[in-house]
Amino acid sequence: MIAAEINTDSPDFGHLEPMITAARRQLRQIGIFHKPEVVVADAGYWHHEQMDHLAAQGIPLLIPPDAGKRKNARPGWDGGRYTWMRYLLATENGHRLYRKRQVTVEPVFAQTVFNRKLTRFHRRGHAAVHSKWRLMTTGQNLLKLHSHRRAPTGT
């Protein structure tokens, strides 16, 4: 994980731009100043204003306007940006990138919530919860580094 932020709101709506800002800030701190090549997020992050602002910064976005369980478009969510995003996600490259999100992001939550049993925070207050979450995500990153295997080099 690059950015490990918490909030007290249950939905993801409205947190797209703050998360990208946090990730870019963390990357700048280690000397990486490039813009993201693409931001891939689930439908809960769909937020017109924030998407427009990020796109104006030259950051491509892939965010489905509909949750995966929905068969048809939401009433009133057709045409314009909705149709364009559905088209982008249906392209070979869009589909490949979005599927990559599923195997990159979702296992982190499965590992944290189910395997490590972090279903609630026992400390109170924003700072305490933020510290605990950062500790958990740091542990997740360390596990990834520990299990990472480099390809053997021919000698």
N, C-alpha and C positions, 0 to 999 in steps of 0.2 A: 504494500500500500504506500502510496506517495503522500496523500493527505488523509488524515484520520480525524475528522471533525465530528462533533456531536451537536444535536439541537434538541429542543424540547417539543418540537412539532412532530406529529406522527406521520403525515404524508411527506413525500419527497418534493412536492410542488413548491417552487420558490427557492430551492436549494441548488439548482444547477450552476448558476453563476458563482455563488459563494464557494462551492466545491472546486470549480475550475480555478478560481482565484487562489484558493488555498493550495492546490496542487502546484500551480505555477510559482507561488511564493516559495514552497518547499524546494522545488527544482532550482530556482534562482539561488537559494542558499548554498547549493552544492555546485554552482557554476554552470547550470544548464539553462540557457536563455531562449531556446527554441520554442515556438508556439507548438501546441499539440497538432499532430498531423490530422487527427480526427477525434472528436469526442463522441463516445457511444454511451448512451444511457437508456434506462427503461422508461416506459410510458409515463410513470409518475413524475418525471422531471420535465415534462412538456410544459413550457412556460413561454408564451409568445415574446414578451418583452426581453427576457433574458436570452432567449435564442437569437433574437435579432441583434442584441448587443454583442454577443459572442461572434456571430457571423460577420458583423461589421469590423471585428478585430481580425478577420481572416481565418477564423477557426471553423472548419467544417463540422457539422453535427449530424449524427444519426440517432434519432429518437422517434420511436413509433408513436403516432398520435393515439393509438388504441392499444389497450392491454391485449396480450396474446390470447386470452380466453374469448375475446369478442369476435364474433363471426362477421359482422358488418360494421361499417363506420358509425360512430356516434351520431345521433341526430344533430344536424347543423354543422358537423365536422367533416364537410366534404368540399372539394374544390381548393384552389389556392395552395397554401403551404401544406395542408393535410394531404392532398393528392400528390403533391410533389414529394413529400417525405415518404409516402407509401411507395411511390415509383422508385425512389432512391434505394429503399430497403429491399425492393424486389429485384434490383439489378444483381448480377453475379457478385460484383465487388461489395455492394451494400449488404447483401445476404451473408457473405463470407465474414465481413467485419463484425456484423451484429452477432453472428453465431460465436465468434471469438470471445465476445463479452460474456456469454453464458459459461464458457469453460475457464475464463480468467477471473471473473468477479464473484460469481455465485459460490464456488467452492470455498472462498474466504469466509463467507457468512456461514456456510454449513460447518466448516471447521471450528469457527468461533462459537456459534450458538449450540450446535448439536454435539460435536466431539469434545469441546472444552467446557460445555455446560454453562456458558455465559448467557443466561436468560434474563438476568436482572442485575442491577448494580446495588451493592450493599452499602456503599458509602453515599452520603448525601451532599448535595451542592454541585454546581456546575464544574468548579475547578477539580473536585475530587473525582467526579465521573469522567471528566475529560482526561485526567491523569490515568485512570484505570483503563479507559479505552485505548489511549496511546500505548500503554504498557502491553495490552493484549495484541494490538496490531504490530508492535515491534516484535513481540514473540512470534507472531505469524510470519513476519519477514525473515526472522532468524531461522525458523523451521524451513522456509523455502530455500534459504542459502545453504543450510546444512544438507538438505536432500538434493540439492542441485548437483548434477553430475556433468562434468565436462567431457566432451568426446575425446577419446584417447588420440594422442598425436603419434604419427608414424615416426619411429626412430631407427 
